[in-house]
Amino acid sequence: MTNEVAAVQSGVKKVGFISLGCPKALVDSERILTQLRVEGYEVAASYEGADAVIVNTCGFITPAIEESLSAIGEALDATGKVIVTGCLGERPEKIMERHPKVAAITGSEAVDDVMGHVRELLPMEQDAFTGLLPVAAPGMRADVPAREVTKHGDVFAPTVKLTPRHYAYVKVAEGCNHTCAFCIIPKLRGLQVSRDAGAVLYEAFRLVAGGTKELMIIAQDTSAYGVDMRYRESEFQGEQVRAHLTDLAVKLGEMGAWVRMHYVYPYPHVDRIVELMAQGKILPYLDVPLQHASPRILKLMRRPGAGKQLETIRRWREICPELVIRSTFIVGFPGETEEDFQELLTFLEEARLDRVGAFAYSDVEEADANRLPGAVPDDVKQARLARFMEVAQRISTEKLGEKVGGVMEVIIDEFNDDEDDQPGTRLIGRTKGDAPGIDGQVYVYAGEFAGQVKIGDIVRVRIEDSDEYDLFGEVVERPVWAPNVPQLGHFPKH
């Protein structure tokens, strides 16, 4: 009997799932999928097997909105039953204008609302033994009122992952307190709500115990973690830990996994985080969304730290010379002059950032920047973007070239064998300075280790060549990974 037939005969309902947007949305998707599994629903691998589809949308910039609307339409055509959630769900009128037949719309981080709509659309047959048990929304604890759970962000971690086993995103807070002129995240996701340090650490502990080797710490503003709860303490393994990024980083670093910091704003206490990197406690990697370098444009953007970025970067590199910094920038922001843009290029030359992304400014519906004077023509935006990326690419090429001849630790993400290769001969991985999906890769020849290296292994690779964004090398050692967390399914020998 096939799985499809078995599912039909047993009355099990199947839900398709489409997850769009950033890693923070990915974590929301994992939470929804976790609750679907808890309540007995199966996840369909294709439209053909789905009784309904959930689309977790992105609503930040126009291309993302169009991608979300297109995905909703495709799911409607295929199944006729679609529940929309995520950032675009905060603007239901935009969805209904294009797709009035969607079954339900919820906002972001609305797992309980999504599940309520799933139960209405696809009611499950009650089990005689479990049917009388109450259904709790994800993250609910029996001893904590719902209002308090929501207020403090004390949610259970997802047990269903959408990432490979060897890495995971750990979200420490939701929402944002900034009022950046180009951004509507606070309107979509609200002000910042942090999770207790104990909740975050227990999630990380469980992940590492299950074989996760890389933890990527994310929030809208990771540096501000805990400020909304006044850095209150919570319990982790019999100890009280403050909800503060430095305290959290110390405890995470003790677990023995790679710990990577994303969306870090350059607040003064980040110096302490960089010190932990210099000590080898967490990865020497910072994802810092700088956005621009002209103090005038930064003030128009309402970004913090205007005019101090270069000084901050130099100080960080003095503390931790091996620090890898990635950042993103906007070119063509309203009011940007050629002088402002030249200031950005000069900064790029002096800062010599390791990983850089950029995009041409486009209006975001409801963003304050839309009302600013001095709109930059599209052809000028694109020309500036090309000039910016030319400089960034040259710097990247030079910095990667400096790594040739050295040996680096690389975490393996996938196989890359040719047809005639022995299985496991060619691999693709990342260094400590590369996050998945956004940074460079290492193309690895396994050599004498062919067939021995598995996805998720951390190996030592001699770097033999480089190009604009990637490295090339050969495995020279396959060390044993030994985290400071007991591994599930592994028992000590006596």
C-alpha positions in Angstrom: 0.0 0.0 0.0 1.4 3.4 -1.0 1.8 6.2 1.5 -0.8 8.2 -0.4 -3.4 5.4 -0.2 -2.7 4.8 3.4 -3.2 8.4 4.2 -6.5 8.5 2.5 -7.8 5.3 4.1 -6.7 6.5 7.6 -8.3 9.9 7.2 -5.0 11.7 7.6 -5.1 15.2 6.1 -2.2 16.5 4.1 -1.0 20.1 4.1 1.3 21.6 1.5 3.7 24.3 2.6 5.5 27.2 0.9 8.0 29.2 2.9 9.3 32.5 1.5 11.4 35.3 2.8 14.2 35.6 5.3 15.6 33.2 7.9 13.4 34.7 10.6 10.3 33.7 8.5 11.9 30.3 8.0 11.8 29.8 11.8 8.1 30.7 11.8 7.6 28.1 9.1 9.4 25.5 11.2 7.1 26.3 14.2 3.9 25.9 12.1 5.2 22.6 10.6 6.0 21.4 14.1 2.5 22.1 15.3 1.0 20.4 12.2 2.9 17.3 13.1 1.9 17.5 16.7 -1.8 17.6 15.7 -1.5 14.6 13.3 -1.4 16.4 9.9 1.0 15.2 7.3 3.0 17.6 5.1 2.5 17.0 1.4 5.5 16.9 -0.9 3.6 18.3 -3.8 0.4 20.0 -4.8 -1.0 16.8 -6.0 -1.0 15.2 -2.6 -2.2 18.4 -0.7 -5.7 18.9 0.8 -4.7 22.6 1.4 -1.6 24.8 1.2 -0.1 27.2 3.7 1.9 30.1 2.1 4.3 31.9 4.5 4.9 35.2 2.7 7.4 38.0 2.6 6.1 41.6 2.4 9.2 43.7 2.7 10.1 44.9 -0.9 8.2 44.9 -4.1 9.9 41.9 -5.7 9.2 39.8 -2.6 5.6 40.9 -2.5 5.2 39.8 -6.2 6.8 36.5 -5.5 4.4 35.9 -2.6 1.4 36.8 -4.6 2.5 34.6 -7.4 3.0 31.6 -5.0 -0.5 32.2 -3.5 -2.0 32.1 -7.0 -0.2 29.0 -8.0 -1.3 27.2 -4.8 -4.9 28.3 -5.3 -4.9 27.0 -8.9 -3.6 23.7 -7.7 -5.7 23.0 -4.6 -8.3 25.7 -4.2 -7.6 25.9 -0.4 -4.9 28.3 0.7 -4.1 29.9 4.1 -1.8 32.9 3.9 0.4 33.9 6.7 3.6 35.9 7.3 4.6 39.5 6.7 2.3 40.1 3.6 -0.6 38.8 5.7 -0.3 42.0 7.7 -1.8 43.7 4.6 -4.7 41.5 3.8 -6.3 44.0 1.4 -3.3 43.6 -1.0 -3.8 39.8 -1.0 -7.6 39.9 -1.4 -7.3 42.4 -4.3 -5.3 39.8 -6.2 -6.7 36.6 -4.7 -10.1 37.0 -3.2 -10.6 33.2 -2.9 -8.0 32.5 -0.3 -9.5 30.6 2.7 -7.8 32.7 5.4 -5.1 35.3 6.1 -3.1 35.8 9.2 -0.1 38.0 10.1 3.4 37.0 11.0 4.3 34.7 13.9 0.6 33.7 14.2 1.0 30.0 14.6 -2.1 29.5 16.7 -4.2 31.4 14.2 -2.9 29.4 11.3 -3.6 26.2 13.1 -7.2 27.3 13.9 -7.8 27.9 10.2 -6.2 24.5 9.3 -8.6 22.8 11.8 -11.6 24.5 10.2 -10.5 23.7 6.6 -9.3 20.1 7.4 -11.0 18.8 10.5 -9.3 15.6 11.7 -11.3 12.6 12.9 -11.0 12.5 16.7 -9.2 9.6 18.3 -11.2 7.9 21.0 -8.3 8.2 23.5 -6.8 11.6 22.6 -9.8 13.5 21.1 -10.8 14.9 24.5 -7.4 16.4 25.2 -7.1 20.2 24.8 -5.1 21.5 21.8 -2.5 24.1 23.0 -1.1 26.7 20.7 2.7 26.3 20.1 4.8 27.7 22.9 2.0 27.6 25.5 2.8 26.3 28.9 0.2 25.1 31.2 1.3 27.3 34.1 1.7 30.5 32.1 -1.3 32.6 30.9 -1.5 33.2 27.1 -1.0 36.9 27.5 2.3 36.5 29.4 3.6 33.9 26.9 3.0 36.4 24.0 4.3 39.3 25.9 7.7 37.8 26.8 8.1 35.7 23.6 8.5 32.5 25.7 7.8 30.1 22.8 8.9 26.5 22.5 11.5 25.8 19.8 10.4 24.1 16.6 11.2 20.4 16.3 10.6 20.3 12.5 13.6 21.8 10.7 13.7 23.2 7.1 17.4 23.4 7.1 19.8 20.4 6.8 20.6 18.6 10.1 24.0 20.2 10.5 22.9 23.8 10.8 20.0 25.7 12.2 18.6 29.2 12.7 17.8 30.2 16.3 15.6 33.2 16.6 16.1 35.1 19.8 13.6 38.0 19.3 10.8 39.1 17.1 10.0 42.6 15.9 12.1 45.8 15.8 12.3 49.1 17.7 14.0 51.0 15.0 12.2 53.5 12.7 14.3 53.3 9.6 12.8 55.4 6.8 13.0 52.6 4.2 11.6 49.8 6.3 8.1 48.7 7.5 9.2 45.7 9.7 7.8 47.3 12.9 4.5 47.7 11.1 4.5 44.1 10.0 6.0 42.4 13.0 5.6 44.9 15.8 8.1 46.2 18.3 10.8 43.9 19.7 9.8 41.0 21.9 12.7 38.9 23.1 12.8 35.3 24.3 14.2 34.4 27.7 17.8 33.3 27.6 16.9 29.9 29.1 14.4 29.2 26.3 17.0 30.1 23.7 19.8 28.1 25.4 17.6 25.0 25.9 16.7 25.1 22.2 20.4 25.4 21.2 21.3 22.6 23.6 18.7 20.3 22.0 19.8 21.1 18.5 23.5 20.4 19.3 22.5 17.2 21.1 20.7 16.2 17.9 23.8 16.7 15.7 23.5 20.4 14.7 27.0 21.8 14.3 26.3 25.4 13.4 23.9 27.7 15.1 22.9 30.9 13.4 21.6 33.5 15.9 19.0 35.8 14.3 16.6 38.6 15.2 15.6 41.8 13.5 18.2 43.6 15.7 20.2 40.9 17.4 22.3 43.4 19.4 19.2 44.7 21.1 18.3 41.3 22.4 16.8 41.5 25.9 16.3 45.2 26.1 12.5 44.9 26.0 12.6 42.6 29.1 15.3 44.7 30.9 17.7 41.8 30.5 15.9 39.7 33.0 17.4 36.4 34.2 16.0 32.9 33.5 17.1 29.4 34.3 19.4 27.2 32.2 20.7 24.0 33.7 20.4 25.3 37.2 22.0 28.6 36.5 20.5 32.1 36.1 21.4 33.7 32.7 20.6 37.3 31.7 18.8 37.9 28.5 21.7 39.9 27.0 23.6 39.1 23.9 27.0 38.9 25.7 25.7 36.5 28.3 23.9 34.4 25.7 27.0 34.3 23.5 29.1 33.1 26.4 26.8 30.2 27.1 26.3 29.3 23.5 30.0 29.3 23.0 30.4 26.7 25.7 28.4 24.1 23.7 31.2 23.5 21.2 29.2 24.2 18.0 29.9 26.9 15.5 27.9 30.0 16.6 27.3 32.6 13.9 25.9 36.1 14.7 23.5 37.7 12.2 21.8 41.1 12.0 24.2 42.7 14.6 24.0 46.5 15.0 27.2 48.2 16.1 26.3 48.9 19.7 29.2 49.4 22.2 28.7 45.9 23.8 29.4 44.2 20.5 33.1 44.8 21.4 32.7 42.1 24.0 31.2 39.8 21.4 34.2 40.3 19.2 36.4 39.5 22.2 34.7 36.1 22.5 35.5 35.6 18.8 39.1 36.4 19.4 39.1 33.7 22.2 37.6 31.1 19.8 34.4 30.9 21.7 32.1 31.8 18.8 32.8 32.2 15.0 34.8 35.3 14.0 31.9 36.5 11.8 29.6 39.5 12.0 26.6 40.2 9.7 26.2 44.0 10.2 23.6 45.8 8.0 25.3 49.1 7.5 23.1 50.3 4.6 25.3 53.3 3.7 28.3 55.3 4.7 27.4 59.0 4.0 26.4 60.5 7.4 23.8 62.7 5.5 22.1 59.7 3.9 22.3 57.6 7.1 20.4 60.4 8.9 17.8 60.5 6.2 17.5 56.7 6.6 17.3 57.2 10.4 20.0 54.6 10.9 22.0 54.5 14.2 25.8 55.1 14.4 26.0 57.6 11.4 29.6 58.4 10.6 31.2 56.0 13.1 31.2 52.7 11.1 34.9 52.9 9.9 36.1 53.6 13.4 34.1 50.7 14.8 35.3 48.3 12.2 38.9 49.2 12.8 38.4 48.7 16.6 36.8 45.3 16.0 39.7 44.1 13.8 42.2 45.2 16.4 40.4 43.0 18.9 40.0 40.1 16.4 42.2 40.3 13.3 40.6 37.2 11.7 37.1 38.8 11.9 35.0 38.4 8.8 32.4 41.1 8.3 29.5 41.0 5.9 27.1 43.8 5.2 24.4 45.0 2.9 24.0 48.5 1.4 21.3 50.5 -0.5 22.3 52.6 -3.4 20.1 55.3 -5.0 18.3 56.2 -1.7 16.2 59.4 -2.2 18.4 62.4 -2.0 21.6 60.4 -2.7 24.0 62.7 -4.7 27.1 61.6 -6.6 29.1 63.0 -3.6 27.2 60.8 -1.2 27.8 57.8 -3.4 31.5 58.5 -3.7 31.7 58.7 0.1 30.2 55.2 0.1 32.8 53.9 -2.4 35.6 55.4 -0.4 34.2 53.7 2.7 34.1 50.4 0.9 37.8 50.8 -0.2 38.9 51.7 3.4 36.7 49.2 5.3 37.6 46.3 2.9 34.6 44.3 4.0 34.8 40.6 3.3 31.3 39.9 2.1 29.1 42.6 0.6 25.6 42.6 -0.8 23.8 45.6 -2.3 20.5 46.5 -4.0 19.1 49.6 -5.7 16.5 51.4 -3.6 12.9 50.8 -4.5 9.8 52.2 -2.8 8.3 50.1 -0.1 4.6 50.6 0.4 3.9 52.6 3.6 7.6 53.4 4.2 8.4 57.0 5.2 11.2 57.2 2.6 8.6 57.3 -0.2 7.9 60.9 0.8 11.5 62.1 0.7 12.5 64.5 -2.1 15.3 63.9 -4.6 14.3 60.5 -6.1 17.2 59.0 -8.0 16.4 58.0 -11.6 16.4 54.3 -12.2 19.3 54.4 -14.8 21.5 56.2 -12.2 20.6 53.7 -9.5 21.6 50.8 -11.7 24.8 52.5 -12.8 25.7 53.1 -9.2 24.9 49.6 -8.2 27.2 48.3 -11.0 30.0 50.6 -9.9 29.5 49.6 -6.2 29.6 45.8 -7.0 32.7 46.2 -9.2 34.6 47.6 -6.2 33.1 45.1 -3.8 34.0 42.2 -6.1 37.6 43.4 -6.5 38.1 43.6 -2.8 36.5 40.1 -2.3 38.9 38.7 -5.0 41.9 40.2 -3.3 40.9 39.1 0.2 40.1 35.5 -0.9 43.4 35.4 -2.8 45.2 35.9 0.5 43.8 32.6 1.8 45.5 30.5 -1.0 48.1 28.2 0.5 46.5 28.1 4.0 44.5 25.4 5.7 40.9 26.2 6.8 38.1 24.4 8.6 35.2 23.8 6.2 31.7 22.5 7.0 30.4 20.3 4.2 26.9 21.2 2.8 26.6 19.0 -0.3 28.1 16.5 -2.7 29.3 17.8 -6.1 30.4 14.6 -7.9 30.8 14.3 -11.7 29.3 11.2 -13.3 32.7 9.4 -13.4 33.7 10.3 -9.9 33.8 7.8 -7.0 31.0 8.9 -4.7 32.1 11.6 -2.3 35.0 12.8 -4.4 33.8 16.3 -4.9 32.1 18.4 -2.2 30.9 21.9 -1.5 31.2 23.5 1.9 31.8 26.8 3.7 34.5 28.3 5.9 33.8 29.9 9.3 33.5 33.2 7.4 30.6 32.0 5.2 27.0 31.8 6.1 24.7 29.5 4.0 22.9 31.0 1.0 24.4 34.5 1.2 28.2 34.1 1.2 30.8 32.2 -0.7 31.5 28.5 -0.9 34.5 26.2 -0.9 34.7 23.6 -3.8 36.5 20.7 -2.2 38.3 17.7 -3.7 38.2 14.9 -1.1 41.4 13.1 -2.4 42.3 10.2 -0.2 39.2 10.9 1.9 36.8 10.2 -1.0 33.8 8.4 0.3 34.6 9.1 3.9 33.4 12.7 4.2 29.7 13.1 4.9 27.4 16.1 4.6 27.7 18.0 7.9 31.3 17.0 8.5 33.8 19.7 9.5 37.1 19.0 7.7 40.4 20.8 7.2 41.0 21.9 3.7 44.2 23.2 2.0 43.2 26.2 -0.1 44.7 25.9 -3.6 42.8 28.6 -5.6 40.2 31.3 -5.4 38.0 33.5 -7.6 35.8 36.5 -6.9 33.6 34.8 -4.3 34.7 31.2 -3.8 37.6 29.1 -2.7 39.0 25.8 -4.0 40.9 23.2 -2.1 41.6 19.6 -1.0 40.8 17.8 2.2 43.9 17.2 4.4 42.3 16.1 7.6 38.9 14.8 8.9 39.0 15.5 12.6 36.4 14.1 15.0 33.7 16.6 16.1 33.4 16.6 19.8 30.9 19.1 21.2 30.4 19.8 24.9 26.8 18.5 24.7 25.9 14.8 25.0 24.8 13.5 21.6 21.4 11.8 21.3 21.8 8.1 20.4 25.4 8.0 21.6 26.3 6.4 24.9 29.5 6.6 26.9 31.7 3.5 26.8 32.6 1.9 30.2 
